[in-house]
Amino acid sequence: MDTRQNTKQNAITFREYTYDNEWVVVSDFGPAVSDINIETVGNTAIIVAQMNGGETHKQIELPGEESETSSNNGIIQIKGKIWNLQSNH
């Protein structure tokens, strides 16, 4: 596992992990989140979180196109595949 990048945006830290065949970006928006929505367009993720009576918007660049997003208790996870284009010739 390789931790490639930590990006901090207004006290919310995004961590990126790289494995053999996938990458994962995670972040903890905290327990005050009542609802969270993750949208991806190409290599960009847009996160909208309802928290403390207001709304927080974050936009981050991803290492590739996502294949799965999830959230639970204010923690988001965005996963993507790493495609190995080498042939076994």
RALIN-V551276 format. One record per backbone hydrogen bond with DSSP energy under -1.0 kcal/mol. NH is the residue of the N-H (numbers start at 1). CO is the residue of the C=O. If there is no record, write none. Layout:
# RALIN-V551276
nh=NH co=CO
nh=NH co=CO
This chain:
# RALIN-V551276
nh=2 co=18
nh=4 co=16
nh=7 co=14
nh=9 co=12
nh=12 co=9
nh=14 co=7
nh=15 co=26
nh=16 co=5
nh=17 co=24
nh=18 co=2
nh=19 co=22
nh=23 co=80
nh=24 co=17
nh=25 co=78
nh=26 co=15
nh=27 co=76
nh=29 co=74
nh=33 co=30
nh=34 co=50
nh=35 co=50
nh=37 co=48
nh=39 co=46
nh=41 co=44
nh=44 co=41
nh=45 co=60
nh=46 co=39
nh=47 co=58
nh=48 co=37
nh=49 co=56
nh=50 co=35
nh=51 co=54
nh=52 co=32
nh=54 co=51
nh=56 co=49
nh=58 co=47
nh=60 co=45
nh=62 co=43
nh=67 co=79
nh=68 co=79
nh=70 co=77
nh=72 co=75
nh=75 co=72
nh=76 co=27
nh=77 co=70
nh=78 co=25
nh=79 co=68
nh=80 co=23
nh=82 co=21
